[in-house]
Amino acid sequence: MITAFLAFAAVAASAETVVYKAGPARVSLVELYSSEGCSSCPPADAWVASLRGAPGLWTAFVPVSFHVDYWDYLGWKDPLGAAENTARQRKVAARWGDGGVYTPGVVLDGEEWKRWGETVPAGGEAGLLEARVKAGRARAVYRQAPGETPAIMVVARLALGLSTAVTRGENEGRTLRHEFVVRGLARAPLVKAGDAWTAEAAVPAGREPRGEAAALAVWIEDAQGRPLQAAGGPL
C-alpha cells in the first residue's frame, strides 16, 4: 500500500539542488500543441497562460506547450516551433488510431482532451515521483502504483513569459503571449533498483529568449508513451 506522501515540493535542498515531488495522487500532464501561424491557437495559448496563476499548478497538474512547425507555410515561421514537436504530436495521435494532427490540440494524461478551458480534472492514484536537479542533471526515483509499468523519464525545460509580435500570416498584427513553452526535451530509460525505478539525464540547455524565467517539468511514461506521473516547478 502506498503510504502518504507529499503531493508536491520544489525546494532548494542546498544551493545547488532542487527537488520536485508528486504522489500518491496523480499530477496530470497537460500538453498543448500550438503554433503562432494558426489563427485558432491564441485562445488556447491564453488558457494555458492563465494556468500560471491557477490553483493546482504543479500540485495537481503540470502544463507544457509544444509549438509545431506544420503551419509555417502560411506565411509566419513560428520561432518557437520545432519539427520534433510535430513528430511527438503525430506519435501521440497514432495511439488513438488516428494519425491526423491539428492545432490547438490538448492532451490530458496522454488522451485527447477537447474540453480544454475547463478546470483540469483531479487525477486518481499514481506512483511516487521524486526528481532531483543538481549540477545540470536530473535524477528521478519512481515507485510505481499497482498496475503501472513505467519505462521512460522525460525532462522538459520550459520558458515562461514569452511574447512575439507577429508581422505576417494568419495572426499578423497580434502580439502573442505564451507560458510553459517546451524549449528542450530529454528522455532516459528507467532502470529497476530495489523497490523503485531510477533514471538520470542532462537538463536541456536553456533557450529562453531575452532571459525569461524558466521552469522544469519531469514526468514518467509507460512504454506506449502514456504519462503516469508528473512533477515540476520553477528552475
Number of C-alpha atoms within 10 A of each C-alpha: 5 14 8 10 14 13 19 24 18 20 14 14 12 9 7 10 16 20 23 25 29 28 29 24 21 25 33 28 28 22 24 26 25 29 29 32 29 20 14 15 19 21 12 20 23 15 15 24 21 13 20 17 8 11 11 15 19 27 22 22 25 25 24 24 24 24 27 26 23 20 20 17 11 12 14 20 18 21 14 20 24 17 12 14 20 20 13 15 24 16 17 22 20 13 14 12 8 11 12 12 16 17 19 20 19 25 19 20 22 21 16 15 15 12 9 18 15 8 11 17 10 13 16 11 16 23 24 25 30 23 28 20 22 17 10 12 14 24 20 26 23 27 22 22 18 11 7 13 14 26 21 24 29 21 30 22 26 29 26 21 17 19 12 14 13 18 13 14 18 17 20 15 11 14 13 16 16 22 24 29 29 28 22 17 18 16 19 18 18 21 16 15 12 8 9 16 20 22 22 22 18 17 21 18 11 15 16 19 14 7 12 12 17 21 16 24 25 28 27 31 23 16 12 14 17 20 24 26 33 36 32 30 22 17 15
